[in-house]
Amino acid sequence: MICACHGVRRGEIDEALRQGSASVEDVGRALRAGTNCGSCKPEIRKIIEASRTNLVRPEFVEPAQ
């Protein structure tokens, strides 16, 4: 459970990111997560940052020449 106020789980946030949410505010609009007390916003931000670093997998990056 990431957002206790609205009962939002990690998987729902991951799906919102796959559907195009790119910020804490986007996730809030899509799921209401982070729109009440706000204590989950840092965790949502970490999830977003982690998803960005995982967008390009190393095996798909061409080696520098």
N, CA, C and O atoms as a CHARMM CRD file, in Angstrom:
* protein
*
  260
    1    1 MET  N      0.84800  -1.17400   0.00000 PROA 1      0.00000
    2    1 MET  CA     0.00000   0.00000   0.00000 PROA 1      0.00000
    3    1 MET  C      0.89500   1.24000   0.00000 PROA 1      0.00000
    4    1 MET  O      1.70800   1.43600   0.90400 PROA 1      0.00000
    5    2 ILE  N      0.73200   2.05700  -1.01500 PROA 2      0.00000
    6    2 ILE  CA     1.51500   3.29000  -1.10900 PROA 2      0.00000
    7    2 ILE  C      0.72700   4.46100  -0.53300 PROA 2      0.00000
    8    2 ILE  O      1.25400   5.22700   0.27400 PROA 2      0.00000
    9    3 CYS  N     -0.51600   4.60300  -0.93800 PROA 3      0.00000
   10    3 CYS  CA    -1.36500   5.69700  -0.45000 PROA 3      0.00000
   11    3 CYS  C     -2.46900   5.10400   0.42800 PROA 3      0.00000
   12    3 CYS  O     -3.44400   4.53800  -0.06600 PROA 3      0.00000
   13    4 ALA  N     -2.28900   5.24900   1.73700 PROA 4      0.00000
   14    4 ALA  CA    -3.27500   4.69900   2.66800 PROA 4      0.00000
   15    4 ALA  C     -4.58700   5.47600   2.62600 PROA 4      0.00000
   16    4 ALA  O     -5.65600   4.89900   2.82900 PROA 4      0.00000
   17    5 CYS  N     -4.51400   6.76200   2.36800 PROA 5      0.00000
   18    5 CYS  CA    -5.73200   7.58500   2.35800 PROA 5      0.00000
   19    5 CYS  C     -6.73700   7.11600   1.30100 PROA 5      0.00000
   20    5 CYS  O     -7.94600   7.13000   1.52900 PROA 5      0.00000
   21    6 HSD  N     -6.21400   6.69900   0.14000 PROA 6      0.00000
   22    6 HSD  CA    -7.10100   6.30800  -0.96000 PROA 6      0.00000
   23    6 HSD  C     -6.94900   4.83900  -1.35700 PROA 6      0.00000
   24    6 HSD  O     -7.52500   4.40000  -2.35300 PROA 6      0.00000
   25    7 GLY  N     -6.17600   4.08200  -0.58000 PROA 7      0.00000
   26    7 GLY  CA    -6.04800   2.65100  -0.83500 PROA 7      0.00000
   27    7 GLY  C     -5.36000   2.31100  -2.14600 PROA 7      0.00000
   28    7 GLY  O     -5.74100   1.34900  -2.81400 PROA 7      0.00000
   29    8 VAL  N     -4.33900   3.09900  -2.52700 PROA 8      0.00000
   30    8 VAL  CA    -3.65900   2.88100  -3.80700 PROA 8      0.00000
   31    8 VAL  C     -2.41300   2.02800  -3.58700 PROA 8      0.00000
   32    8 VAL  O     -1.56300   2.33500  -2.75200 PROA 8      0.00000
   33    9 ARG  N     -2.33500   0.96800  -4.34800 PROA 9      0.00000
   34    9 ARG  CA    -1.20000   0.02900  -4.24600 PROA 9      0.00000
   35    9 ARG  C     -0.14900   0.31900  -5.31900 PROA 9      0.00000
   36    9 ARG  O     -0.39900   1.03500  -6.28800 PROA 9      0.00000
   37   10 ARG  N      1.00800  -0.25000  -5.11600 PROA 10     0.00000
   38   10 ARG  CA     2.14900  -0.04800  -6.02100 PROA 10     0.00000
   39   10 ARG  C      1.79900  -0.43600  -7.45900 PROA 10     0.00000
   40   10 ARG  O      2.14200   0.28600  -8.39600 PROA 10     0.00000
   41   11 GLY  N      1.14000  -1.53400  -7.63200 PROA 11     0.00000
   42   11 GLY  CA     0.79000  -1.99400  -8.97800 PROA 11     0.00000
   43   11 GLY  C     -0.08200  -1.00500  -9.73400 PROA 11     0.00000
   44   11 GLY  O      0.04400  -0.86000 -10.95000 PROA 11     0.00000
   45   12 GLU  N     -0.96000  -0.33000  -9.01700 PROA 12     0.00000
   46   12 GLU  CA    -1.81400   0.67400  -9.65600 PROA 12     0.00000
   47   12 GLU  C     -0.99000   1.86900 -10.12300 PROA 12     0.00000
   48   12 GLU  O     -1.24400   2.43700 -11.18400 PROA 12     0.00000
   49   13 ILE  N     -0.00600   2.23700  -9.31800 PROA 13     0.00000
   50   13 ILE  CA     0.87700   3.34200  -9.70500 PROA 13     0.00000
   51   13 ILE  C      1.71400   2.92900 -10.91300 PROA 13     0.00000
   52   13 ILE  O      1.87300   3.71300 -11.84900 PROA 13     0.00000
   53   14 ASP  N      2.24700   1.72200 -10.90300 PROA 14     0.00000
   54   14 ASP  CA     3.01100   1.22800 -12.04800 PROA 14     0.00000
   55   14 ASP  C      2.17000   1.26700 -13.32100 PROA 14     0.00000
   56   14 ASP  O      2.65400   1.66400 -14.38100 PROA 14     0.00000
   57   15 GLU  N      0.92200   0.85700 -13.21100 PROA 15     0.00000
   58   15 GLU  CA     0.03300   0.86400 -14.38200 PROA 15     0.00000
   59   15 GLU  C     -0.24200   2.29300 -14.84400 PROA 15     0.00000
   60   15 GLU  O     -0.27100   2.55600 -16.04700 PROA 15     0.00000
   61   16 ALA  N     -0.44300   3.21000 -13.91500 PROA 16     0.00000
   62   16 ALA  CA    -0.65700   4.61400 -14.28700 PROA 16     0.00000
   63   16 ALA  C      0.56300   5.15900 -15.03700 PROA 16     0.00000
   64   16 ALA  O      0.41500   5.92900 -15.98500 PROA 16     0.00000
   65   17 LEU  N      1.75400   4.76300 -14.61600 PROA 17     0.00000
   66   17 LEU  CA     2.97100   5.20400 -15.30200 PROA 17     0.00000
   67   17 LEU  C      3.02800   4.60900 -16.70700 PROA 17     0.00000
   68   17 LEU  O      3.41300   5.29800 -17.65100 PROA 17     0.00000
   69   18 ARG  N      2.65000   3.34300 -16.85800 PROA 18     0.00000
   70   18 ARG  CA     2.62000   2.72300 -18.18800 PROA 18     0.00000
   71   18 ARG  C      1.59100   3.41100 -19.08300 PROA 18     0.00000
   72   18 ARG  O      1.75900   3.45900 -20.30100 PROA 18     0.00000
   73   19 GLN  N      0.54000   3.93700 -18.48700 PROA 19     0.00000
   74   19 GLN  CA    -0.51700   4.60200 -19.24200 PROA 19     0.00000
   75   19 GLN  C     -0.19600   6.06700 -19.53700 PROA 19     0.00000
   76   19 GLN  O     -0.99600   6.75700 -20.16800 PROA 19     0.00000
   77   20 GLY  N      0.96600   6.54800 -19.08800 PROA 20     0.00000
   78   20 GLY  CA     1.37400   7.89700 -19.44900 PROA 20     0.00000
   79   20 GLY  C      1.55900   8.89000 -18.32800 PROA 20     0.00000
   80   20 GLY  O      2.04700   9.99200 -18.57400 PROA 20     0.00000
   81   21 SER  N      1.19200   8.55200 -17.11100 PROA 21     0.00000
   82   21 SER  CA     1.45700   9.46100 -16.00100 PROA 21     0.00000
   83   21 SER  C      2.96400   9.62000 -15.85800 PROA 21     0.00000
   84   21 SER  O      3.70600   8.63900 -15.89900 PROA 21     0.00000
   85   22 ALA  N      3.41400  10.86800 -15.68800 PROA 22     0.00000
   86   22 ALA  CA     4.85800  11.11100 -15.65100 PROA 22     0.00000
   87   22 ALA  C      5.28200  11.94500 -14.45200 PROA 22     0.00000
   88   22 ALA  O      6.45600  12.29300 -14.32900 PROA 22     0.00000
   89   23 SER  N      4.34900  12.26900 -13.56700 PROA 23     0.00000
   90   23 SER  CA     4.69000  13.08100 -12.39500 PROA 23     0.00000
   91   23 SER  C      3.78400  12.67300 -11.23600 PROA 23     0.00000
   92   23 SER  O      2.80200  11.95300 -11.41300 PROA 23     0.00000
   93   24 VAL  N      4.14100  13.15400 -10.04600 PROA 24     0.00000
   94   24 VAL  CA     3.31100  12.90200  -8.87600 PROA 24     0.00000
   95   24 VAL  C      1.91000  13.47100  -9.10000 PROA 24     0.00000
   96   24 VAL  O      0.91200  12.86400  -8.71200 PROA 24     0.00000
   97   25 GLU  N      1.85300  14.63300  -9.72400 PROA 25     0.00000
   98   25 GLU  CA     0.56500  15.25900  -9.99800 PROA 25     0.00000
   99   25 GLU  C     -0.26900  14.42500 -10.96800 PROA 25     0.00000
  100   25 GLU  O     -1.48000  14.28600 -10.79000 PROA 25     0.00000
  101   26 ASP  N      0.38100  13.86800 -11.99700 PROA 26     0.00000
  102   26 ASP  CA    -0.32500  12.98900 -12.93900 PROA 26     0.00000
  103   26 ASP  C     -0.90200  11.77000 -12.22900 PROA 26     0.00000
  104   26 ASP  O     -2.04500  11.38200 -12.47000 PROA 26     0.00000
  105   27 VAL  N     -0.09700  11.16900 -11.34900 PROA 27     0.00000
  106   27 VAL  CA    -0.55900  10.00300 -10.59600 PROA 27     0.00000
  107   27 VAL  C     -1.73700  10.40100  -9.71500 PROA 27     0.00000
  108   27 VAL  O     -2.70000   9.64600  -9.58000 PROA 27     0.00000
  109   28 GLY  N     -1.66100  11.57400  -9.12300 PROA 28     0.00000
  110   28 GLY  CA    -2.76500  12.06400  -8.29900 PROA 28     0.00000
  111   28 GLY  C     -4.04600  12.23600  -9.10000 PROA 28     0.00000
  112   28 GLY  O     -5.13000  11.88200  -8.63800 PROA 28     0.00000
  113   29 ARG  N     -3.91500  12.77900 -10.29600 PROA 29     0.00000
  114   29 ARG  CA    -5.10100  12.94200 -11.15200 PROA 29     0.00000
  115   29 ARG  C     -5.67700  11.58900 -11.56700 PROA 29     0.00000
  116   29 ARG  O     -6.89400  11.41700 -11.62900 PROA 29     0.00000
  117   30 ALA  N     -4.80200  10.64300 -11.84700 PROA 30     0.00000
  118   30 ALA  CA    -5.26100   9.33000 -12.31800 PROA 30     0.00000
  119   30 ALA  C     -5.83500   8.46900 -11.18900 PROA 30     0.00000
  120   30 ALA  O     -6.82300   7.76100 -11.38400 PROA 30     0.00000
  121   31 LEU  N     -5.20500   8.53600  -9.99900 PROA 31     0.00000
  122   31 LEU  CA    -5.55600   7.59000  -8.93300 PROA 31     0.00000
  123   31 LEU  C     -5.95400   8.22300  -7.60900 PROA 31     0.00000
  124   31 LEU  O     -6.38800   7.52700  -6.69200 PROA 31     0.00000
  125   32 ARG  N     -5.80800   9.54000  -7.50500 PROA 32     0.00000
  126   32 ARG  CA    -6.03200  10.29300  -6.26900 PROA 32     0.00000
  127   32 ARG  C     -4.92000  10.08900  -5.25300 PROA 32     0.00000
  128   32 ARG  O     -4.95400  10.70500  -4.18800 PROA 32     0.00000
  129   33 ALA  N     -3.93400   9.24400  -5.54400 PROA 33     0.00000
  130   33 ALA  CA    -2.81500   9.02300  -4.62700 PROA 33     0.00000
  131   33 ALA  C     -2.05800  10.33800  -4.42000 PROA 33     0.00000
  132   33 ALA  O     -1.73000  11.03700  -5.37900 PROA 33     0.00000
  133   34 GLY  N     -1.78900  10.65700  -3.16200 PROA 34     0.00000
  134   34 GLY  CA    -1.04600  11.86800  -2.84700 PROA 34     0.00000
  135   34 GLY  C     -1.88400  13.12800  -2.78800 PROA 34     0.00000
  136   34 GLY  O     -1.33900  14.22000  -2.62500 PROA 34     0.00000
  137   35 THR  N     -3.19700  13.00300  -2.91800 PROA 35     0.00000
  138   35 THR  CA    -4.03800  14.20000  -2.97000 PROA 35     0.00000
  139   35 THR  C     -4.73000  14.51100  -1.64300 PROA 35     0.00000
  140   35 THR  O     -5.48500  15.48000  -1.55800 PROA 35     0.00000
  141   36 ASN  N     -4.48700  13.71100  -0.61200 PROA 36     0.00000
  142   36 ASN  CA    -5.10100  13.99400   0.67900 PROA 36     0.00000
  143   36 ASN  C     -4.03100  14.50000   1.63900 PROA 36     0.00000
  144   36 ASN  O     -3.76800  15.70200   1.66500 PROA 36     0.00000
  145   37 CYS  N     -3.41400  13.64400   2.41500 PROA 37     0.00000
  146   37 CYS  CA    -2.42100  14.11500   3.39300 PROA 37     0.00000
  147   37 CYS  C     -1.07000  14.40500   2.75000 PROA 37     0.00000
  148   37 CYS  O     -0.30800  15.23000   3.25400 PROA 37     0.00000
  149   38 GLY  N     -0.76600  13.73000   1.63400 PROA 38     0.00000
  150   38 GLY  CA     0.47700  13.97700   0.91000 PROA 38     0.00000
  151   38 GLY  C      1.68800  13.21900   1.41600 PROA 38     0.00000
  152   38 GLY  O      2.77100  13.35600   0.84800 PROA 38     0.00000
  153   39 SER  N      1.54100  12.42400   2.46500 PROA 39     0.00000
  154   39 SER  CA     2.71000  11.72800   3.00900 PROA 39     0.00000
  155   39 SER  C      3.28500  10.67700   2.05900 PROA 39     0.00000
  156   39 SER  O      4.42800  10.25600   2.23500 PROA 39     0.00000
  157   40 CYS  N      2.52100  10.25000   1.06300 PROA 40     0.00000
  158   40 CYS  CA     2.99900   9.24400   0.11900 PROA 40     0.00000
  159   40 CYS  C      3.70500   9.86900  -1.08900 PROA 40     0.00000
  160   40 CYS  O      4.28400   9.14600  -1.90000 PROA 40     0.00000
  161   41 LYS  N      3.66700  11.17400  -1.21900 PROA 41     0.00000
  162   41 LYS  CA     4.27300  11.82200  -2.39100 PROA 41     0.00000
  163   41 LYS  C      5.75100  11.48400  -2.56900 PROA 41     0.00000
  164   41 LYS  O      6.16800  11.22400  -3.69800 PROA 41     0.00000
  165   42 PRO  N      6.57000  11.47300  -1.50400 PROA 42     0.00000
  166   42 PRO  CA     7.97900  11.08500  -1.70900 PROA 42     0.00000
  167   42 PRO  C      8.13300   9.66700  -2.26200 PROA 42     0.00000
  168   42 PRO  O      8.98900   9.41600  -3.11000 PROA 42     0.00000
  169   43 GLU  N      7.30000   8.74400  -1.77600 PROA 43     0.00000
  170   43 GLU  CA     7.36600   7.36500  -2.26600 PROA 43     0.00000
  171   43 GLU  C      6.92100   7.29200  -3.72200 PROA 43     0.00000
  172   43 GLU  O      7.53100   6.57700  -4.51800 PROA 43     0.00000
  173   44 ILE  N      5.88100   8.01100  -4.07500 PROA 44     0.00000
  174   44 ILE  CA     5.42700   8.04100  -5.47200 PROA 44     0.00000
  175   44 ILE  C      6.53900   8.61300  -6.34800 PROA 44     0.00000
  176   44 ILE  O      6.79900   8.09900  -7.43600 PROA 44     0.00000
  177   45 ARG  N      7.18600   9.66400  -5.88400 PROA 45     0.00000
  178   45 ARG  CA     8.29400  10.27200  -6.63600 PROA 45     0.00000
  179   45 ARG  C      9.42000   9.26100  -6.85900 PROA 45     0.00000
  180   45 ARG  O      9.98300   9.19500  -7.95200 PROA 45     0.00000
  181   46 LYS  N      9.75000   8.48100  -5.84000 PROA 46     0.00000
  182   46 LYS  CA    10.79200   7.44500  -5.97100 PROA 46     0.00000
  183   46 LYS  C     10.39300   6.39500  -7.00200 PROA 46     0.00000
  184   46 LYS  O     11.22500   5.94800  -7.79100 PROA 46     0.00000
  185   47 ILE  N      9.13000   6.00300  -6.99600 PROA 47     0.00000
  186   47 ILE  CA     8.64500   5.00700  -7.96200 PROA 47     0.00000
  187   47 ILE  C      8.77000   5.55700  -9.38100 PROA 47     0.00000
  188   47 ILE  O      9.18300   4.84400 -10.29500 PROA 47     0.00000
  189   48 ILE  N      8.41500   6.81400  -9.55900 PROA 48     0.00000
  190   48 ILE  CA     8.51600   7.44500 -10.88000 PROA 48     0.00000
  191   48 ILE  C      9.96700   7.49900 -11.33400 PROA 48     0.00000
  192   48 ILE  O     10.27000   7.15700 -12.47700 PROA 48     0.00000
  193   49 GLU  N     10.86700   7.92300 -10.45200 PROA 49     0.00000
  194   49 GLU  CA    12.28900   8.00000 -10.80300 PROA 49     0.00000
  195   49 GLU  C     12.84800   6.62400 -11.14000 PROA 49     0.00000
  196   49 GLU  O     13.62000   6.48100 -12.08900 PROA 49     0.00000
  197   50 ALA  N     12.46200   5.61400 -10.36700 PROA 50     0.00000
  198   50 ALA  CA    12.93200   4.24900 -10.63700 PROA 50     0.00000
  199   50 ALA  C     12.40200   3.75200 -11.97700 PROA 50     0.00000
  200   50 ALA  O     13.10900   3.05100 -12.70100 PROA 50     0.00000
  201   51 SER  N     11.16700   4.10900 -12.31300 PROA 51     0.00000
  202   51 SER  CA    10.61100   3.65600 -13.58700 PROA 51     0.00000
  203   51 SER  C     11.34000   4.30800 -14.75900 PROA 51     0.00000
  204   51 SER  O     11.49400   3.69300 -15.81500 PROA 51     0.00000
  205   52 ARG  N     11.78600   5.54200 -14.57900 PROA 52     0.00000
  206   52 ARG  CA    12.53100   6.22300 -15.64500 PROA 52     0.00000
  207   52 ARG  C     13.87800   5.56300 -15.88800 PROA 52     0.00000
  208   52 ARG  O     14.30200   5.44300 -17.03800 PROA 52     0.00000
  209   53 THR  N     14.55700   5.13400 -14.83800 PROA 53     0.00000
  210   53 THR  CA    15.86100   4.50200 -15.01400 PROA 53     0.00000
  211   53 THR  C     15.72500   3.12100 -15.61800 PROA 53     0.00000
  212   53 THR  O     16.68000   2.59800 -16.19200 PROA 53     0.00000
  213   54 ASN  N     14.54500   2.52200 -15.49600 PROA 54     0.00000
  214   54 ASN  CA    14.31900   1.18500 -16.05500 PROA 54     0.00000
  215   54 ASN  C     13.71700   1.21900 -17.44600 PROA 54     0.00000
  216   54 ASN  O     13.48400   0.16400 -18.03700 PROA 54     0.00000
  217   55 LEU  N     13.45500   2.41000 -17.98900 PROA 55     0.00000
  218   55 LEU  CA    12.85500   2.49900 -19.32100 PROA 55     0.00000
  219   55 LEU  C     13.78800   1.98400 -20.40600 PROA 55     0.00000
  220   55 LEU  O     13.33900   1.34500 -21.35800 PROA 55     0.00000
  221   56 VAL  N     15.06800   2.25300 -20.27300 PROA 56     0.00000
  222   56 VAL  CA    16.03700   1.79800 -21.25900 PROA 56     0.00000
  223   56 VAL  C     16.86800   0.70800 -20.61500 PROA 56     0.00000
  224   56 VAL  O     17.68700   0.96500 -19.73300 PROA 56     0.00000
  225   57 ARG  N     16.64200  -0.50700 -21.06800 PROA 57     0.00000
  226   57 ARG  CA    17.38500  -1.62600 -20.51200 PROA 57     0.00000
  227   57 ARG  C     18.76200  -1.69900 -21.15300 PROA 57     0.00000
  228   57 ARG  O     18.90000  -1.46200 -22.35300 PROA 57     0.00000
  229   58 PRO  N     19.77400  -2.02200 -20.37400 PROA 58     0.00000
  230   58 PRO  CA    21.17000  -2.00500 -20.88300 PROA 58     0.00000
  231   58 PRO  C     21.39300  -2.82000 -22.14800 PROA 58     0.00000
  232   58 PRO  O     22.21500  -2.43700 -22.98000 PROA 58     0.00000
  233   59 GLU  N     20.69600  -3.91700 -22.31400 PROA 59     0.00000
  234   59 GLU  CA    20.92300  -4.75200 -23.49200 PROA 59     0.00000
  235   59 GLU  C     20.46800  -4.07700 -24.77100 PROA 59     0.00000
  236   59 GLU  O     20.80900  -4.53400 -25.86200 PROA 59     0.00000
  237   60 PHE  N     19.70200  -2.99700 -24.66000 PROA 60     0.00000
  238   60 PHE  CA    19.22800  -2.28200 -25.84300 PROA 60     0.00000
  239   60 PHE  C     20.01700  -1.01200 -26.12800 PROA 60     0.00000
  240   60 PHE  O     19.73600  -0.31400 -27.10300 PROA 60     0.00000
  241   61 VAL  N     20.98600  -0.71000 -25.29800 PROA 61     0.00000
  242   61 VAL  CA    21.80400   0.47300 -25.50800 PROA 61     0.00000
  243   61 VAL  C     22.99700   0.08300 -26.35100 PROA 61     0.00000
  244   61 VAL  O     23.72100  -0.85600 -26.01900 PROA 61     0.00000
  245   62 GLU  N     23.20500   0.80600 -27.44600 PROA 62     0.00000
  246   62 GLU  CA    24.33800   0.50600 -28.30000 PROA 62     0.00000
  247   62 GLU  C     25.63200   0.95100 -27.63200 PROA 62     0.00000
  248   62 GLU  O     25.67300   2.02700 -27.03600 PROA 62     0.00000
  249   63 PRO  N     26.69600   0.14500 -27.71800 PROA 63     0.00000
  250   63 PRO  CA    27.95800   0.52700 -27.10000 PROA 63     0.00000
  251   63 PRO  C     28.55100   1.75900 -27.77900 PROA 63     0.00000
  252   63 PRO  O     28.39200   1.97300 -28.98100 PROA 63     0.00000
  253   64 ALA  N     29.24300   2.56400 -26.96600 PROA 64     0.00000
  254   64 ALA  CA    29.90400   3.75900 -27.51500 PROA 64     0.00000
  255   64 ALA  C     31.03200   3.33100 -28.44500 PROA 64     0.00000
  256   64 ALA  O     31.71300   2.33600 -28.19700 PROA 64     0.00000
  257   65 GLN  N     31.21700   4.08700 -29.50800 PROA 65     0.00000
  258   65 GLN  CA    32.25500   3.72900 -30.49000 PROA 65     0.00000
  259   65 GLN  C     33.46800   4.59200 -30.33500 PROA 65     0.00000
  260   65 GLN  O     34.43800   4.43200 -31.07600 PROA 65     0.00000
